[in-house]
Amino acid sequence: SQKTAVNTATDLSYGVKIIMSKAKKLTLIFFPILTALLFGALFYYKHITEIAKYDFVLQGDKGAVKLSDFRGQKTLVYFGYGLCPDICPTTLTEIASALNGLSDSELQSVKVVFVSVDPQRDKPKELDIFAKYFHKNIIGATADEGYIARLAKNYGVSYKKVPQPNSVIGYSVGHSADTYVIGKDGTLESHPYRDWE
């Protein structure tokens, strides 16, 4: 019986070693897979979060202007306002010049949205007329002041009203003058140097 007990203990020890060996092999196999899945999930979450950050639904002359409708195309987003005396017309002229240099097929893969930070005065119809004065493919759009403030913050846009008591316009709007490039997948591709009016 002592010999049987020894054999049983030996068999048990051998069985434990086999189990431990298999567990180690399984760990070596599955740990890299689980790690890759975890990093993949984190990357996907970051990607989705970034898309949500820059997404918008604005009001244009023809109805809702949704960034999500432009998936598969490059989208240039510029924040300004219709009564802007210099920076906006200059920037929109530069954008229009770039668009004029594209072929018809290339032009179909690019959208431009001019977002007004002055919804109090810029109404969708007049804003779109203003935008299309520079190029027919530039869409003018805006939303209520609260929505624009949140969207501007997400993009890193700074703006503020500047009183002009001796002017018929009443106030101007100082704003940063970046043109943002949104990639075909909805993520931010380019954030140029920030300038100011």
Salt bridges, closest charged atoms under 4 A:
ASP55 OD2 - ARG71 NH2 3.83
ASP118 OD2 - ARG121 NE 2.65
ASP128 OD1 - LYS132 NZ 3.09
ASP178 OD2 - HIS191 NE2 3.42
ASP178 OD2 - ARG194 NE 3.63
GLU189 OE1 - LYS74 NZ 2.40
GLU197 OE2 - HIS175 NE2 3.42
